Amino acid sequence: MRFVKGHGTGNDFVVLPDPDGALDLTPALVAALCDRRRGIGGDGVLRVVRSAASPDAPAAHPEWFMDYRNSDGSLAEMCGNGARVFARYLVDAGLARGDTLEFGTRSGVVRAVVGSGAGDGIAVSMQRPRLYGRSGARVGTLDLVGVAVDVGNPHLVCRVPDVSVIDLRSAPVHDAAFFPDGVNVEVISGSVAGTRMRVYERGSGETLSCGTGACAVAAVVLDGGTGVVPVEVPGGLVTVTVEADRCWLAGPAVLVATGEVDPARLSLPATAPAGRPATAPAGPPAAAPARAV
């Protein structure tokens, strides 16, 4: 099985070229590929497949579809940094030409602009983030309240005085009634001029960066308005531009290695490891407000 390894501000992915959809990409195989000690290692898998060969491709589909899986093998609607790495692969592999390209994702069609910014910069255009209420999460020993944001996938953005002291080693406990499909939890500090962010991604754990998370954070910092927000993540810096009808995520996207892996040599777990944030057994976490309407 051929693979390419790439990352966007430290959010790293195993890219699998599979134009005809021939791979049997099970959750266990994805988890084994993403294992950092027994596999290749990554926050997720990006399968490069033609839209015609993928049942998940949008109805009005471009040629290529980004089949994204979290590191625990679960499906995901969208991944902003993954989209930028996906675009980098299409261009470098000669599967797309020009500075602008489009491809499908489970949350719709994404447009990418290559060469945006310095060096290896790529910007991707996604749906404008939608703020849709408030909810709570228990993060470590803290009960935090945040803003729910839809960026094609669900986010909960929580302000804290200092992101560096927050314990994200285990999955935050969220309100399952509010987020039935799980949620990515961001903790932030700062302002429009510069915001620091850390994230626990459902299905992956804490990562060095999350592109859709950065877009969600920018929307909250801008209080639902438009503007440009530099977002500092542990893996570097991305820039989010929220416009009237869309959101742009810009930053570096780099391919660092290519190779082959024998799936038979991987240590496949009996079941994919649990990586989604935990859910409260009943109702929101203690001290969190009722669901906003």
C-alpha positions in Angstrom: 0.0 0.0 0.0 1.5 3.3 -1.1 1.3 6.3 1.3 2.4 9.9 1.6 3.0 11.6 5.0 2.0 15.3 5.3 1.1 17.9 7.8 -0.4 21.4 8.2 1.0 23.2 11.2 1.8 19.9 12.9 -1.6 18.4 12.2 -0.3 15.3 10.5 -2.0 12.8 8.1 -1.3 9.6 6.3 -2.3 10.2 2.7 -3.5 7.1 0.8 -3.7 7.3 -3.0 -6.7 5.1 -4.0 -8.2 6.6 -7.2 -10.6 3.7 -7.9 -11.7 3.1 -4.3 -10.1 -0.4 -4.2 -8.8 -0.2 -0.6 -10.8 -1.9 2.1 -10.2 0.9 4.6 -11.6 -0.5 7.8 -11.6 1.5 11.1 -9.0 -1.0 12.5 -6.7 -0.4 9.5 -7.0 3.4 9.9 -6.2 3.1 13.6 -3.2 0.9 12.9 -1.9 3.2 10.2 -2.2 6.2 12.6 -0.5 4.3 15.5 2.6 6.4 16.3 4.6 3.4 17.6 3.4 0.4 15.5 2.3 2.2 12.4 3.1 5.3 10.4 1.6 7.7 12.8 -0.9 10.5 12.2 -3.9 12.4 13.4 -6.0 10.9 10.6 -6.0 9.3 7.2 -6.8 11.2 3.9 -7.8 8.8 1.2 -7.5 10.3 -2.3 -10.3 8.7 -4.3 -12.3 9.8 -7.4 -15.7 11.0 -6.6 -17.2 8.5 -9.0 -15.8 5.7 -6.8 -17.0 7.1 -3.5 -20.6 6.8 -2.3 -20.0 9.7 0.1 -19.1 12.2 -2.6 -21.4 15.3 -3.1 -24.0 15.1 -5.8 -22.4 17.9 -7.8 -18.9 16.5 -7.4 -15.5 17.6 -8.7 -13.2 14.8 -9.9 -11.6 14.1 -6.5 -13.0 13.3 -3.1 -11.3 13.7 0.3 -12.3 10.6 2.3 -11.1 11.7 5.8 -11.0 9.4 8.8 -10.0 10.3 12.4 -7.2 8.4 13.9 -9.6 6.0 15.7 -11.1 5.0 12.4 -14.3 7.0 12.6 -15.6 9.1 9.7 -15.4 12.9 9.8 -17.3 15.4 7.9 -14.5 17.8 7.3 -10.9 18.6 8.3 -9.5 22.1 7.4 -5.8 21.3 7.7 -6.4 17.9 6.1 -8.0 19.8 3.2 -4.9 21.9 2.7 -2.7 18.8 2.8 -5.1 17.1 0.4 -4.8 20.0 -2.0 -1.0 19.9 -1.7 -1.0 16.2 -2.6 -3.3 16.7 -5.7 -1.0 19.4 -7.0 2.3 17.7 -6.3 1.1 14.4 -7.7 0.0 16.1 -11.0 -3.7 15.3 -10.3 -4.7 19.0 -10.4 -3.3 21.9 -12.3 -3.3 25.6 -11.8 -3.4 27.7 -8.6 -7.1 27.0 -7.8 -8.7 23.6 -7.5 -11.8 22.1 -6.0 -12.6 18.7 -4.4 -15.4 17.1 -2.5 -15.7 16.4 1.2 -18.5 15.0 3.3 -19.5 18.5 4.2 -19.5 19.8 0.6 -17.1 21.1 -2.1 -13.9 22.8 -1.0 -12.0 25.3 -3.0 -8.2 25.6 -2.5 -5.8 28.3 -3.6 -2.2 27.1 -3.9 0.6 29.6 -3.1 -1.4 31.6 -0.6 1.0 33.4 1.7 4.7 32.6 2.0 6.5 29.3 1.2 4.2 26.3 1.3 1.0 28.2 2.0 -2.4 26.9 0.9 -5.7 28.5 1.6 -9.0 26.6 1.6 -12.5 28.1 1.4 -15.1 26.5 3.6 -18.6 27.3 4.8 -18.9 30.3 7.0 -19.0 29.1 10.7 -22.4 29.2 12.3 -22.8 30.0 16.0 -25.8 28.2 17.3 -25.9 28.4 21.1 -24.0 27.7 24.3 -23.1 24.5 26.0 -20.7 23.1 28.6 -17.9 20.6 28.9 -15.8 19.2 31.7 -12.2 19.5 30.8 -9.9 17.9 33.3 -11.2 19.2 36.6 -12.8 22.3 35.1 -16.4 22.9 34.1 -16.2 25.2 31.1 -18.9 27.0 29.2 -18.5 27.8 25.6 -20.1 28.7 22.2 -21.2 25.9 19.9 -20.1 26.4 16.3 -20.9 24.5 13.1 -18.1 24.5 10.5 -19.4 21.5 8.7 -18.4 19.6 11.9 -19.3 20.5 15.5 -17.1 22.6 17.8 -17.4 24.0 21.3 -15.1 27.1 21.9 -14.4 27.9 25.5 -12.5 31.0 26.7 -9.9 30.5 29.5 -7.3 32.8 31.0 -4.4 30.7 29.9 -4.6 27.8 27.4 -1.2 26.4 28.5 -2.5 25.2 31.9 -5.5 23.3 30.6 -5.4 19.5 30.9 -6.4 18.0 27.6 -4.9 14.6 28.2 -8.3 12.9 28.4 -11.5 13.5 26.4 -13.7 16.4 27.6 -17.1 15.3 28.8 -19.8 17.0 26.7 -23.6 17.2 26.7 -24.6 14.3 24.4 -28.1 15.8 23.9 -26.5 19.0 22.5 -23.8 17.2 20.5 -25.2 13.8 19.6 -22.3 13.1 17.1 -19.6 14.2 19.5 -17.7 17.5 19.4 -14.3 19.1 19.0 -13.4 21.2 22.0 -11.2 24.3 21.7 -9.9 26.4 24.6 -8.8 29.9 23.7 -7.3 33.1 25.1 -6.5 36.4 23.4 -8.3 38.7 21.1 -8.9 39.5 17.4 -5.3 40.8 17.1 -4.0 37.3 18.0 -5.7 34.3 19.6 -4.0 31.2 21.2 -5.8 27.9 20.8 -5.5 24.3 21.9 -7.9 21.6 20.9 -9.1 18.1 21.7 -10.4 16.6 18.5 -13.1 14.0 18.6 -11.7 10.7 17.3 -8.1 11.9 17.6 -7.3 13.4 21.0 -5.3 16.6 21.5 -3.6 17.7 18.2 -1.1 20.4 17.4 -3.6 22.1 15.2 -7.2 21.9 13.9 -8.2 23.9 10.9 -11.9 23.9 11.3 -11.3 24.5 15.0 -9.3 27.7 14.1 -12.3 28.8 11.9 -14.7 28.2 14.8 -12.4 30.1 17.1 -12.2 33.1 14.7 -16.0 33.2 14.4 -16.3 33.3 18.2 -13.6 36.0 18.6 -15.3 38.1 15.9 -18.7 37.6 17.7 -20.3 36.2 14.5 -19.0 39.1 12.4 -16.4 39.3 9.6 -12.7 39.9 9.7 -9.2 38.4 9.9 -7.9 36.5 12.9 -4.4 35.1 13.3 -4.7 31.9 15.4 -1.6 30.5 17.1 -1.8 26.8 17.7 0.9 24.6 19.2 2.1 23.6 15.7 2.4 27.1 14.3 0.2 29.9 12.9 -2.8 29.9 10.7 -4.8 32.8 9.5 -8.6 32.8 9.3 -10.6 35.2 7.2 -14.3 35.2 7.8 -16.3 36.7 4.9 -20.0 37.3 4.4 -20.6 34.0 2.8 -17.5 31.8 3.5 -14.4 31.3 5.6 -10.8 31.0 4.4 -8.1 29.0 6.3 -4.6 29.8 5.3 -1.3 28.3 6.4 1.5 25.9 5.4 0.8 22.4 4.0 3.9 20.2 3.6 4.4 16.6 2.3 7.4 15.1 4.1 7.7 11.5 3.1 6.5 8.8 0.7 6.7 5.0 1.0 5.0 1.7 1.1 3.4 -0.2 4.0 2.3 -3.8 4.3 -1.1 -3.9 6.0 -0.3 -7.5 7.0 2.6 -6.3 9.1 0.5 -3.7 11.0 -0.8 -4.5 14.5 -4.6 -4.3 13.9 -6.6 -3.7 17.0 -9.7 -5.9 17.5 -11.7 -2.6 17.6 -10.6 0.9 16.9 -9.5 2.7 20.1 -11.9 5.1 21.7 -11.0 8.7 20.8 -14.2 10.7 20.7 -14.8 13.0 23.6 -16.7 11.3 26.5 -20.4 12.1 26.9 -22.2 12.9 30.1 -24.5 10.1 31.2 -27.4 12.4 31.5 -27.7 16.1 30.9 -24.9 18.7 30.6 -21.9 18.7 32.9 -22.3 20.2 36.4 -22.3 24.0 36.5 -23.1 24.3 32.8 -26.1 26.2 31.7 -29.1 24.8 30.0 -29.0 24.5 26.2 -29.5 27.9 24.6 -32.2 28.3 21.9 
